[in-house]
Amino acid sequence: MSGFENFGPPEVAEPDARMECGVCWRPYDPAEGDSVRQIAPGTPFSALPENWRCPTCDAPRERFLALSP
């Protein structure tokens, strides 16, 4: 499996799931947070502010998909 077979929408992702932007493919890893938007490491995707957007392409949260484990 390449890691691209089991994408899912953000609302079904596990709290510690890595997410990936469906536009530019930038990952969001909860363990790392988002230094561009000042999101602390350990912040799950579900706890990101509603107005959070991809730091690379500015896509909304709804465009992110769960990566397969």
RAWOTA-V10530 format. One record per residue. N is the residue number from 1. RES is the residue in one letter. SS is DSSP state (helix for helix, strand for strand, loop for the rest). PSI is psi in whole degrees, -180 to 180 (999 if undefined). Layout:
BEGIN
<<N;RES;SS;PSI> <N;RES;SS;PSI>>
END
This chain:
BEGIN
<<1;M;loop;137> <2;S;loop;-11> <3;G;loop;-7> <4;F;loop;-1> <5;E;loop;-30> <6;N;loop;53> <7;F;loop;153> <8;G;strand;163> <9;P;strand;156> <10;P;helix;-35> <11;E;helix;-14> <12;V;helix;2> <13;A;loop;148> <14;E;loop;153> <15;P;loop;-33> <16;D;loop;14> <17;A;loop;143> <18;R;loop;139> <19;M;strand;159> <20;E;strand;137> <21;C;strand;130> <22;G;loop;-3> <23;V;loop;-56> <24;C;loop;-4> <25;W;loop;17> <26;R;loop;131> <27;P;strand;151> <28;Y;strand;116> <29;D;loop;116> <30;P;loop;-32> <31;A;loop;-26> <32;E;loop;-24> <33;G;loop;-151> <34;D;strand;100> <35;S;loop;-27> <36;V;loop;-43> <37;R;loop;12> <38;Q;loop;47> <39;I;strand;124> <40;A;loop;146> <41;P;loop;145> <42;G;loop;1> <43;T;loop;115> <44;P;loop;156> <45;F;helix;-39> <46;S;helix;-19> <47;A;helix;0> <48;L;loop;149> <49;P;loop;149> <50;E;loop;-31> <51;N;loop;7> <52;W;loop;140> <53;R;strand;162> <54;C;loop;128> <55;P;loop;-14> <56;T;loop;-50> <57;C;loop;-1> <58;D;loop;20> <59;A;loop;148> <60;P;strand;164> <61;R;helix;-35> <62;E;helix;-17> <63;R;helix;-4> <64;F;strand;146> <65;L;strand;149> <66;A;strand;133> <67;L;loop;147> <68;S;loop;148> <69;P;loop;999>>
END
